[in-house]
Amino acid sequence: MIENPSIKSILYGGDYNPEQWPETIWHEDMRLLSLANINVVTLNVFSWASLQEDETTYHFEKLDRIMEIVKKNGLSVCLATSTAVHPAWMARKYPEVLRTEFNGMKRKFGSRHNSCPNSPIYRKYSVELARRLAERYKDYDNIIAWHISNEFGGECYCENCENAFREWLKNRYHTIDEVNRAWNTAFWGHTFYTFEDIVSPNLLSEHFDYDRTTYQPISLDYRRFMSDSLLTCYQEEAKAIRTITPNIPITTNLMGFYKLLDYHKWAKSMDFISWDNYPAYDNSPSSTAMAHDLMRGLKQGKPFALMEQTPSVTNWHPYNALKRPGQMRLLSYQAVAHGADTIMFFQMRRSIGACEKYHGAVIDHAGHENTRVFREVASLGQELRFLGDTLLGSRIQAKAAIIFDWDNWWSVDFSAGPSCLLKYYDIILHYYTAFHTQHIPVDIISVEDELCKYDVVIAPLLYMTKAGSDDKIRTFVKNGGTFMTTFFSGYVNENDLVITGGYPGRLRDILGIWVEEEDALIEGEENSFTYEGITYPARIICDLLHSEGAEILCSYEKDFYSGMPVITCNHFGKGLGYYMGTISDLSLTKTLLRKLCKEKQILPIINGPEHLEVSIRENVNGKFLFLLNHNSKEISISLPYHATELLSKQTYQVNDALILSGYAIKILKLL
């Protein structure tokens, strides 16, 4: 959320790149943006090449004129630092600024995400540019946020990074002996004698391919190091800006479940969270909703900014289907329903060249307002203006949470076994979908977050038990909370070394079980079990476990481990510890989570079909129920609330029938 007392409604706009067009068109753009009810633009995202000619020569004149014209037209500005793509002169004169790929190939100038994050040259000039921009535009009262770089990402394996990795390891482990201990380098004779022996883990050293490594601890630490390296680039630019404009919030656009960067760590350096949402045509509503909830959770529930989405069509997916009439509005309000206070697009005017020339825009290549997309954008802008500040600052109050952790994501997917079918993100989405499709609010939290505000906490695939995390869970359950985890949990410490003494390691007493073995079923194979009178499949992983006091809720029905527990429940202190020893159908997961929530009096917001999405946001203005129909067909529900719809002002009584046409949304103030 961009906290600014001058903001009186949901911010609405997006990326504007007037530098790509002759100045004669700028005034027409202002007319069109006004018609579209746009009130904010992101400027200067990719202008470094035109801003800086060489080491000492800067040209801000065109940006000055752009800044003046948007100010005169009453637009707020999210001002980017333009450091996502270094200029060609820098690559020519300082080739060390270029990245080296995972396969050892040294890049040449081109594309983006091509600057080595540990290059002293890149850091010097990117920070200097950020400082000069802040100094030049510090007196513009319409700058409401700073936007550092753009979509940080990628990796580098050059000598800069290899040397920086060694320094990172010295700061983390202090001595080479501790590195050898933490990484268990006695395996395969990997013992290091000095830090100089350590090289980047890639195809030239430790890896079979990108996700298969012979040495998980070094590959895991390199992921942590690279995320930290890019974060340092962000932090150094932000520091330069903050010394000049301390009261303007700073952000960068994240990318949802982006595997390479630990956003929980990044969030601590961001004044507010912003992210770019580009779901593919076949993405489920649950997967998009989960990404929104992750972004909201990065700042403990504070509203976030949707920095980019397309108003019509994405151009980089395998199949770039148009958003059907109403879908852009639906997806925009889906972001608001999950905590967004800002709705922005990429882009304002459609580019004429290069790889995004067919990516959607508010102003199409036709160049006028007489398009379906423009009319939809303008209509949504009018609605947001009508809503004013009614929804601003509102929060979602969830009593259930799912723990998601980047270290676990990296370590599970790096793991040598037990199955190539086992993917951390997929399991997290499976459990989230079970909540989402039953209309039960759920937060996405980190292992560092406090658990006491929740009644039910689910930690699927909690493979890595970091120091202190088990104590936090233990206290939560002892005090009456319900905790649930799954197969392949509690196996390793933060260095990916096995916690000996039996799985699930430090979680064993909480769960009251001992896992002796796990069986990996090949694709298409199944075991089975019966829960509450219904038989379900057991797929991919089957834990062979023993109860150590836990109640056995169901057992396997096939193979030599027939009769061994599948689902268990352990009474621990005042709370319960559940364990799920396999992967089953979504229907089983929904049944199980519904039971856990009902035991803690957590009920669905509403009863309705799965393609109806439901959320409630609350602030000083009241409670607001969001209903979103993700289906093209009309649906009707019985509304269990007395409420007034904000946009139509229609009032509903308890048990009134409420009809939503295809892709429709309603926002109701509960009375």
TORDOLO-304577 format. One record per residue (C-alpha): residue number from 1; x, y, z negated; residue in three letters. Coordinates in steps of 0.001 Angstrom, whole numbers, plus 500000, padded with zeros to 6 digits. Layout:
BEGIN
   pos        x        y        z   code
   NUM        X        Y        Z    ALA
...
END
This chain:
BEGIN
   pos        x        y        z   code
     1   500000   500000   500000    MET
     2   501322   503435   500955    ILE
     3   500659   505395   497767    GLU
     4   500005   508992   498797    ASN
     5   497286   511236   497350    PRO
     6   496696   512777   500784    SER
     7   495538   509434   502191    ILE
     8   491750   509333   501989    LYS
     9   490975   506291   504149    SER
    10   492486   503113   505518    ILE
    11   495431   504104   507717    LEU
    12   494794   503190   511348    TYR
    13   497230   503353   514235    GLY
    14   500474   501709   515266    GLY
    15   503664   501810   517323    ASP
    16   503896   504763   519689    TYR
    17   506823   504903   522120    ASN
    18   506541   508230   523987    PRO
    19   510276   508111   524759    GLU
    20   509406   505460   527373    GLN
    21   507194   507949   529227    TRP
    22   507587   511401   530839    PRO
    23   506688   514246   528508    GLU
    24   503886   515266   530849    THR
    25   501864   512317   529588    ILE
    26   502249   513010   525870    TRP
    27   499364   515474   525639    HIS
    28   497036   513011   527353    GLU
    29   498133   510378   524843    ASP
    30   497176   512732   522013    MET
    31   493723   513146   523513    ARG
    32   493285   509377   523812    LEU
    33   494595   508620   520329    LEU
    34   492145   511146   518908    SER
    35   489300   509454   520800    LEU
    36   490434   506129   519341    ALA
    37   490251   507558   515793    ASN
    38   493960   506894   515266    ILE
    39   495421   508676   512239    ASN
    40   498981   507273   511964    VAL
    41   501754   506336   514391    VAL
    42   505038   504513   513930    THR
    43   507775   506380   515803    LEU
    44   511403   505784   516765    ASN
    45   511505   501991   516456    VAL
    46   513913   501297   519349    PHE
    47   515569   504659   520124    SER
    48   519125   504228   518818    TRP
    49   520607   504221   522351    ALA
    50   519091   507605   523154    SER
    51   519771   509092   519720    LEU
    52   523508   508334   519544    GLN
    53   525745   508575   522624    GLU
    54   529002   507615   520905    ASP
    55   530595   507595   517472    GLU
    56   530049   511308   516885    THR
    57   527473   512570   519421    THR
    58   523795   512573   518438    TYR
    59   520756   513757   520401    HIS
    60   517594   514371   518362    PHE
    61   515983   516930   520675    GLU
    62   513441   514574   522262    LYS
    63   512523   513055   518897    LEU
    64   512116   516605   517578    ASP
    65   509546   517303   520288    ARG
    66   507753   514010   519634    ILE
    67   507602   514737   515919    MET
    68   506213   518207   516569    GLU
    69   503481   517083   518942    ILE
    70   502169   514358   516644    VAL
    71   502222   516767   513699    LYS
    72   500272   519401   515633    LYS
    73   497705   516736   516464    ASN
    74   497193   515812   512814    GLY
    75   498831   512384   512896    LEU
    76   500706   510883   509996    SER
    77   504050   509254   510804    VAL
    78   505728   506051   509735    CYS
    79   509269   506958   510822    LEU
    80   511558   504100   511826    ALA
    81   515343   504199   511626    THR
    82   515746   502638   515080    SER
    83   518542   500301   513959    THR
    84   517081   497018   515233    ALA
    85   519134   497229   518461    VAL
    86   522642   498687   518498    HIS
    87   523553   500775   521563    PRO
    88   525649   499390   524430    ALA
    89   528647   501646   523701    TRP
    90   528989   500007   520299    MET
    91   529120   496498   521757    ALA
    92   531611   497620   524411    ARG
    93   533995   499350   522011    LYS
    94   533474   497079   518989    TYR
    95   532641   493546   520199    PRO
    96   532862   492274   516613    GLU
    97   529423   493847   516091    VAL
    98   527884   491053   518224    LEU
    99   526486   487892   516709    ARG
   100   527733   484335   517110    THR
   101   525056   481685   517622    GLU
   102   524544   478453   515691    PHE
   103   526367   476543   518422    ASN
   104   529414   478815   518168    GLY
   105   528633   480869   521276    MET
   106   529645   484535   521012    LYS
   107   526887   486848   522209    ARG
   108   527271   489718   524658    LYS
   109   525229   492907   524625    PHE
   110   521517   492333   525197    GLY
   111   518183   491493   523623    SER
   112   517661   492363   519935    ARG
   113   518514   490662   516635    HIS
   114   522011   490751   518099    ASN
   115   523935   492746   515466    SER
   116   526111   490870   513000    CYS
   117   524679   491785   509567    PRO
   118   528163   491604   508041    ASN
   119   529844   493791   510647    SER
   120   531381   496855   508937    PRO
   121   530887   498766   512193    ILE
   122   527168   497967   512381    TYR
   123   526622   498848   508744    ARG
   124   528595   502088   509018    LYS
   125   526668   503475   511976    TYR
   126   523227   502140   511034    SER
   127   523443   503723   507588    VAL
   128   524744   506981   509061    GLU
   129   521869   507130   511545    LEU
   130   519347   506514   508751    ALA
   131   520962   509275   506693    ARG
   132   520886   511769   509584    ARG
   133   517234   510995   510338    LEU
   134   516262   511547   506710    ALA
   135   518209   514804   506558    GLU
   136   516728   516110   509802    ARG
   137   513074   515282   509097    TYR
   138   512928   515533   505305    LYS
   139   510631   518565   505398    ASP
   140   507904   516978   507538    TYR
   141   504986   516554   505157    ASP
   142   503233   514128   507523    ASN
   143   505871   511397   507083    ILE
   144   504105   508932   504827    ILE
   145   506619   506057   505038    ALA
   146   510053   505040   506278    TRP
   147   510359   501911   508418    HIS
   148   513834   500333   508229    ILE
   149   514957   498570   511436    SER
   150   512316   496186   512826    ASN
   151   511450   492559   512082    GLU
   152   514752   491601   510469    PHE
   153   515676   488061   511425    GLY
   154   518057   485608   513033    GLY
   155   521429   484351   511866    GLU
   156   525095   484852   512654    CYS
   157   528079   482495   512369    TYR
   158   530966   484808   513328    CYS
   159   534213   485428   511443    GLU
   160   532681   488479   509724    ASN
   161   529988   486234   508278    CYS
   162   532335   483381   507449    GLU
   163   534556   485730   505418    ASN
   164   531546   487373   503801    ALA
   165   530140   483925   502934    PHE
   166   533319   483121   501017    ARG
   167   532957   486353   499032    GLU
   168   529297   485560   498384    TRP
   169   530334   482145   497048    LEU
   170   532981   483717   494793    LYS
   171   530302   485955   493291    ASN
   172   527946   483015   492821    ARG
   173   530344   480310   491579    TYR
   174   533502   482283   490592    HIS
   175   535931   479378   491092    THR
   176   536538   476790   493789    ILE
   177   536272   474060   491148    ASP
   178   532723   475179   490395    GLU
   179   531897   475135   494116    VAL
   180   533164   471547   494320    ASN
   181   531066   470588   491306    ARG
   182   527901   472376   492460    ALA
   183   528123   470927   495961    TRP
   184   529286   467430   494901    ASN
   185   532118   467650   497417    THR
   186   533600   464322   496307    ALA
   187   531131   462862   498811    PHE
   188   532882   462111   502145    TRP
   189   536078   463739   500903    GLY
   190   534734   467290   501261    HIS
   191   536783   468680   498368    THR
   192   537881   472286   498974    PHE
   193   541269   473466   497710    TYR
   194   540682   477182   498266    THR
   195   537771   479356   499383    PHE
   196   539523   479727   502744    GLU
   197   538784   476050   503417    ASP
   198   535046   476808   503553    ILE
   199   533600   477449   507010    VAL
   200   530126   478322   508233    SER
   201   527841   475264   508450    PRO
   202   526764   474958   512082    ASN
   203   527254   472686   515085    LEU
   204   531011   473199   514851    LEU
   205   531113   471841   511310    SER
   206   528340   470285   509184    GLU
   207   525268   469968   511416    HIS
   208   523910   467253   513733    PHE
   209   521368   469777   514942    ASP
   210   519729   472874   513480    TYR
   211   517678   471135   510750    ASP
   212   519927   468109   510181    ARG
   213   523031   468633   508099    THR
   214   525548   466263   506524    THR
   215   525932   468591   503556    TYR
   216   522699   470084   502266    GLN
   217   524239   472246   499491    PRO
   218   526472   474251   501843    ILE
   219   523704   474626   504455    SER
   220   521250   475706   501750    LEU
   221   523674   478280   500367    ASP
   222   524346   479630   503866    TYR
   223   520594   480194   504309    ARG
   224   520564   482095   501018    ARG
   225   523660   484048   502030    PHE
   226   522289   485034   505450    MET
   227   518980   486186   503944    SER
   228   520992   488250   501431    ASP
   229   523209   489655   504202    SER
   230   520286   491003   506190    LEU
   231   518724   492274   502978    LEU
   232   521906   494223   502247    THR
   233   521561   495942   505636    CYS
   234   518034   496978   504661    TYR
   235   519133   498098   501191    GLN
   236   522004   500255   502459    GLU
   237   519788   502128   504912    GLU
   238   517092   502513   502266    ALA
   239   519619   503870   499761    LYS
   240   520805   506518   502236    ALA
   241   517217   507610   502903    ILE
   242   516128   507538   499279    ARG
   243   518823   509981   498198    THR
   244   517342   512559   500598    ILE
   245   513595   511784   500502    THR
   246   513076   510021   497153    PRO
   247   509286   510390   497203    ASN
   248   508596   508772   500585    ILE
   249   508056   504992   500292    PRO
   250   510271   502644   502295    ILE
   251   509380   499348   503959    THR
   252   510204   497046   506844    THR
   253   507869   494818   508798    ASN
   254   507966   491216   507600    LEU
   255   506685   488272   509622    MET
   256   504510   486120   507374    GLY
   257   505934   482657   506791    PHE
   258   509267   483485   508410    TYR
   259   511592   480697   507394    LYS
   260   514970   482438   507561    LEU
   261   514398   485211   505018    LEU
   262   513465   484801   501361    ASP
   263   510727   487427   501213    TYR
   264   510283   486987   497464    HIS
   265   513786   488404   497090    LYS
   266   513233   491055   499757    TRP
   267   510043   492316   498142    ALA
   268   511978   493582   495128    LYS
   269   513688   496163   497373    SER
   270   510562   497242   499259    MET
   271   508278   500013   498027    ASP
   272   505331   498310   499696    PHE
   273   504864   495193   501796    ILE
   274   504113   495412   505482    SER
   275   503947   492642   508036    TRP
   276   503176   491741   511660    ASP
   277   500330   489324   512404    ASN
   278   500230   487572   515776    TYR
   279   498223   484355   515423    PRO
   280   498204   482041   518437    ALA
   281   494928   481154   520106    TYR
   282   494776   477836   518229    ASP
   283   495799   479097   514770    ASN
   284   493261   478271   512100    SER
   285   491665   481083   510081    PRO
   286   493212   479442   507019    SER
   287   496768   479782   508351    SER
   288   496305   483497   509010    THR
   289   494582   484014   505664    ALA
   290   497428   482210   503885    MET
   291   499980   484542   505482    ALA
   292   497980   487569   504303    HIS
   293   497823   486091   500803    ASP
   294   501579   485480   500831    LEU
   295   502159   489129   501709    MET
   296   499774   490261   498969    ARG
   297   501510   487997   496470    GLY
   298   504974   489408   497162    LEU
   299   504040   492468   495094    LYS
   300   501896   490659   492502    GLN
   301   498624   491429   494230    GLY
   302   499195   495010   495380    LYS
   303   497601   495988   498702    PRO
   304   499850   495653   501746    PHE
   305   500066   497150   505225    ALA
   306   499275   495260   508422    LEU
   307   502045   496958   510412    MET
   308   501456   495220   513751    GLU
   309   498823   493180   515528    GLN
   310   497715   493199   519136    THR
   311   494443   494923   520040    PRO
   312   493886   492423   522841    SER
   313   496488   489946   524065    VAL
   314   499867   488673   522894    THR
   315   502354   487950   525667    ASN
   316   504939   485586   524142    TRP
   317   502815   482585   523147    HIS
   318   502624   479545   525463    PRO
   319   498985   480454   526154    TYR
   320   498084   484125   525798    ASN
   321   494335   484083   525541    ALA
   322   492420   487335   525276    LEU
   323   490822   488238   522005    LYS
   324   487119   487792   522621    ARG
   325   484819   490749   522040    PRO
   326   484666   491230   518283    GLY
   327   487785   489193   517467    GLN
   328   490113   492179   517086    MET
   329   487656   493721   514633    ARG
   330   487259   490391   512845    LEU
   331   491018   489862   512453    LEU
   332   491484   493458   511298    SER
   333   488874   493053   508587    TYR
   334   490356   489663   507684    GLN
   335   493535   491547   506760    ALA
   336   491497   494028   504714    VAL
   337   489604   491174   503046    ALA
   338   492909   489730   501839    HIS
   339   494375   492989   500583    GLY
   340   495442   495280   503447    ALA
   341   494961   499030   503091    ASP
   342   496524   499768   506491    THR
   343   495597   498449   509971    ILE
   344   498096   499087   512758    MET
   345   498802   497830   516265    PHE
   346   501666   497192   518553    PHE
   347   501325   499181   520719    GLN
   348   499625   502507   521493    MET
   349   500440   502644   525224    ARG
   350   501276   499554   527269    ARG
   351   504880   499450   528502    SER
   352   505576   499143   532238    ILE
   353   508709   497015   532111    GLY
   354   510581   494154   530426    ALA
   355   509303   491296   528282    CYS
   356   506351   493052   526579    GLU
   357   504814   494840   529541    LYS
   358   501800   492503   529417    TYR
   359   501404   492697   525657    HIS
   360   498183   494401   524649    GLY
   361   497853   498085   523801    ALA
   362   495259   500645   522830    VAL
   363   495934   502508   526101    ILE
   364   496153   499989   528932    ASP
   365   498055   500293   532223    HIS
   366   494861   501833   533594    ALA
   367   495766   504860   531483    GLY
   368   492278   505915   530374    HIS
   369   489624   505262   527733    GLU
   370   487246   503283   529960    ASN
   371   488304   499803   528905    THR
   372   486693   497232   526646    ARG
   373   489726   497172   524348    VAL
   374   489857   500949   523936    PHE
   375   486154   501072   523107    ARG
   376   486587   498348   520461    GLU
   377   489597   500117   518935    VAL
   378   487735   503432   518821    ALA
   379   484682   501810   517264    SER
   380   486722   500133   514534    LEU
   381   488494   503414   513837    GLY
   382   485146   505126   513412    GLN
   383   484060   502451   510915    GLU
   384   487269   502803   508898    LEU
   385   486815   506559   508816    ARG
   386   483235   506032   507602    PHE
   387   484429   503714   504817    LEU
   388   486834   506411   503620    GLY
   389   488627   505552   500382    ASP
   390   485969   503123   499142    THR
   391   488220   500073   499414    LEU
   392   491632   501665   498821    LEU
   393   493670   500122   496037    GLY
   394   491235   497278   495440    SER
   395   492594   493930   494272    ARG
   396   491659   490266   494541    ILE
   397   491175   488519   491207    GLN
   398   492108   484850   491682    ALA
   399   492284   482304   488865    LYS
   400   493986   479652   491000    ALA
   401   497441   479856   492558    ALA
   402   499749   477918   494873    ILE
   403   503490   478070   494287    ILE
   404   505492   478684   497456    PHE
   405   509283   478910   497410    ASP
   406   511795   479557   500208    TRP
   407   514535   477472   498539    ASP
   408   512149   474529   498447    ASN
   409   511193   475125   502092    TRP
   410   514844   475093   503163    TRP
   411   515834   472136   500995    SER
   412   512851   469920   501896    VAL
   413   513342   470496   505609    ASP
   414   517118   469938   505293    PHE
   415   516614   466733   503302    SER
   416   518075   463510   504688    ALA
   417   514785   461631   504436    GLY
   418   512379   460359   503430    PRO
   419   510445   461109   506645    SER
   420   510791   463305   509717    CYS
   421   507023   463892   509429    LEU
   422   507388   465619   506062    LEU
   423   507315   469416   506480    LYS
   424   507048   471784   503524    TYR
   425   504996   474500   505244    TYR
   426   502478   471962   506563    ASP
   427   501843   470586   503073    ILE
   428   501426   474085   501613    ILE
   429   498921   474940   504365    LEU
   430   497045   471674   503730    HIS
   431   496455   472606   500080    TYR
   432   495691   476235   500864    TYR
   433   493107   475174   503453    THR
   434   491382   473055   500819    ALA
   435   490868   476201   498733    PHE
   436   490134   478556   501617    HIS
   437   487469   476461   503331    THR
   438   485671   476024   499988    GLN
   439   485665   479807   499401    HIS
   440   487751   479609   496225    ILE
   441   490140   482585   495883    PRO
   442   493795   481606   495538    VAL
   443   497039   483542   495179    ASP
   444   500356   482555   496756    ILE
   445   503030   483031   494087    ILE
   446   506743   482353   493584    SER
   447   508464   480159   491016    VAL
   448   509524   483385   489267    GLU
   449   505983   484700   488777    ASP
   450   504162   484391   485482    GLU
   451   501559   481629   485341    LEU
   452   499558   482780   482322    CYS
   453   497037   484791   484385    LYS
   454   495888   481606   486150    TYR
   455   493849   478618   485039    ASP
   456   494901   476256   487860    VAL
   457   498353   476184   489476    VAL
   458   499187   473887   492390    ILE
   459   502831   473262   493379    ALA
   460   502872   470960   496419    PRO
   461   506279   469444   497189    LEU
   462   508066   471109   494286    LEU
   463   511174   469206   495358    TYR
   464   513617   471620   493744    MET
   465   513233   472366   490032    THR
   466   515158   475560   489397    LYS
   467   516544   476295   485956    ALA
   468   513746   477432   483653    GLY
   469   510894   476742   486076    SER
   470   509961   473499   484313    ASP
   471   509827   475328   480961    ASP
   472   507449   477875   482483    LYS
   473   505199   475071   483749    ILE
   474   505473   473219   480445    ARG
   475   504335   476294   478493    THR
   476   501499   476926   480959    PHE
   477   500119   473402   480553    VAL
   478   500637   473274   476786    LYS
   479   498577   476445   476494    ASN
   480   495651   474931   478373    GLY
   481   496455   475372   482057    GLY
   482   495881   472774   484746    THR
   483   498970   472004   486834    PHE
   484   499187   469756   489868    MET
   485   502113   468673   491981    THR
   486   502765   465957   494547    THR
   487   505131   463294   495806    PHE
   488   508779   464348   496356    PHE
   489   508680   466803   493441    SER
   490   511214   467368   490675    GLY
   491   513985   465550   492519    TYR
   492   516830   468098   492664    VAL
   493   518279   471192   491012    ASN
   494   518928   474541   492693    GLU
   495   522069   473156   494405    ASN
   496   520135   470226   495893    ASP
   497   521813   467734   493574    LEU
   498   519591   464943   492254    VAL
   499   518381   465271   488668    ILE
   500   519181   461822   487311    THR
   501   517119   459854   484841    GLY
   502   514138   459147   487078    GLY
   503   511808   461171   489266    TYR
   504   510124   463651   488852    PRO
   505   513044   464767   486700    GLY
   506   512290   467709   484415    ARG
   507   508568   467447   485177    LEU
   508   508299   463848   483946    ARG
   509   506955   464592   480457    ASP
   510   504400   467106   481764    ILE
   511   503007   464601   484257    LEU
   512   503354   461446   482163    GLY
   513   504668   459349   485050    ILE
   514   507843   457794   486426    TRP
   515   508337   457507   490201    VAL
   516   510488   454499   490998    GLU
   517   510493   454596   494807    GLU
   518   508784   456258   497787    GLU
   519   507708   454451   500933    ASP
   520   507819   456369   504235    ALA
   521   505094   455221   506619    LEU
   522   505721   455593   510328    ILE
   523   503329   457724   512340    GLU
   524   499995   455904   512671    GLY
   525   500526   453608   509649    GLU
   526   498267   453937   506601    GLU
   527   497728   452540   503146    ASN
   528   494447   453267   501359    SER
   529   492894   454029   497989    PHE
   530   489402   454628   496616    THR
   531   488583   457782   494682    TYR
   532   485131   458453   493233    GLU
   533   483642   455676   495370    GLY
   534   485093   456823   498706    ILE
   535   488017   455139   500454    THR
   536   490742   457471   501766    TYR
   537   493926   456930   503788    PRO
   538   497441   457280   502351    ALA
   539   499869   458589   504987    ARG
   540   503508   459595   505570    ILE
   541   504709   459131   501931    ILE
   542   503504   456671   499305    CYS
   543   505080   457076   495863    ASP
   544   505517   453900   493859    LEU
   545   504960   455217   490367    LEU
   546   504334   454033   486820    HIS
   547   502187   455690   484179    SER
   548   503939   456853   481028    GLU
   549   500732   457914   479322    GLY
   550   498929   459459   482286    ALA
   551   495436   458308   483180    GLU
   552   495353   456426   486502    ILE
   553   492548   457822   488669    LEU
   554   493037   455511   491669    CYS
   555   495477   452948   493058    SER
   556   496875   451697   496364    TYR
   557   494948   448879   498014    GLU
   558   497545   447428   500410    LYS
   559   501111   446167   500675    ASP
   560   503331   444910   497865    PHE
   561   502553   448002   495766    TYR
   562   498813   447378   495805    SER
   563   497450   448294   492367    GLY
   564   500082   450960   491662    MET
   565   498792   454483   490872    PRO
   566   498136   457098   493563    VAL
   567   496550   459954   491573    ILE
   568   497169   460465   487868    THR
   569   496119   462931   485174    CYS
   570   498130   463539   482017    ASN
   571   496938   465305   478855    HIS
   572   499800   467548   477747    PHE
   573   499222   469959   474885    GLY
   574   495917   471714   475591    LYS
   575   496202   471274   479364    GLY
   576   496386   468737   482159    LEU
   577   499121   467658   484552    GLY
   578   497892   466043   487791    TYR
   579   500050   464128   490241    TYR
   580   499209   463217   493852    MET
   581   501453   460447   495140    GLY
   582   500640   460573   498856    THR
   583   499219   462622   501726    ILE
   584   495576   462005   502526    SER
   585   492710   463606   504414    ASP
   586   491737   467204   503783    LEU
   587   488387   465941   502486    SER
   588   490168   464182   499604    LEU
   589   492236   467254   498775    THR
   590   489110   469414   498788    LYS
   591   487337   466985   496463    THR
   592   490277   466869   494083    LEU
   593   490844   470638   493954    LEU
   594   487112   471268   493554    ARG
   595   487195   468944   490522    LYS
   596   490222   470719   489000    LEU
   597   488647   474133   489516    CYS
   598   485249   473080   488182    LYS
   599   486914   471784   485013    GLU
   600   488233   475332   484481    LYS
   601   484921   476965   485516    GLN
   602   486417   478329   488752    ILE
   603   483559   478279   491251    LEU
   604   483309   479134   494950    PRO
   605   482373   482751   495702    ILE
   606   479602   481510   497956    ILE
   607   478323   478323   499533    ASN
   608   478682   478395   503300    GLY
   609   480224   476695   506329    PRO
   610   483988   476331   506628    GLU
   611   484295   478849   509456    HIS
   612   482727   481480   507200    LEU
   613   485568   483258   505401    GLU
   614   484800   484844   502042    VAL
   615   486721   487214   499788    SER
   616   486069   489717   496993    ILE
   617   488122   492861   496365    ARG
   618   487644   495015   493266    GLU
   619   488546   498585   492310    ASN
   620   487063   501470   490339    VAL
   621   484383   501823   493023    ASN
   622   483041   498309   492410    GLY
   623   483230   494752   493753    LYS
   624   483173   494227   497508    PHE
   625   482251   490936   499148    LEU
   626   483712   490249   502604    PHE
   627   481931   487777   504888    LEU
   628   483675   486915   508178    LEU
   629   482326   484562   510823    ASN
   630   485239   482971   512708    HIS
   631   482860   481122   515007    ASN
   632   481376   482417   518256    SER
   633   477954   481164   517131    LYS
   634   475541   482866   514757    GLU
   635   475325   481600   511179    ILE
   636   472822   482201   508390    SER
   637   473477   481896   504675    ILE
   638   471526   482420   501473    SER
   639   473173   485305   499638    LEU
   640   473510   484663   495882    PRO
   641   474035   488359   495101    TYR
   642   472160   491632   494975    HIS
   643   474205   493835   497309    ALA
   644   474317   496699   499801    THR
   645   476182   496347   503094    GLU
   646   478643   499239   503398    LEU
   647   478446   499847   507143    LEU
   648   474727   499373   507785    SER
   649   473520   500405   504289    LYS
   650   471144   497424   504355    GLN
   651   470245   496123   500896    THR
   652   469969   492418   500048    TYR
   653   468297   490717   497106    GLN
   654   469433   487467   495513    VAL
   655   468705   484484   497805    ASN
   656   467958   486697   500822    ASP
   657   468932   485213   504168    ALA
   658   471942   486950   505694    LEU
   659   472736   486473   509384    ILE
   660   476166   486926   510940    LEU
   661   476452   486844   514725    SER
   662   479542   485402   516408    GLY
   663   482798   486976   515164    TYR
   664   480787   489345   512950    ALA
   665   481787   490713   509563    ILE
   666   479893   492223   506671    LYS
   667   481229   494086   503650    ILE
   668   478794   494161   500764    LEU
   669   479027   496128   497560    LYS
   670   477780   493876   494789    LEU
   671   475149   495542   492595    LEU
END
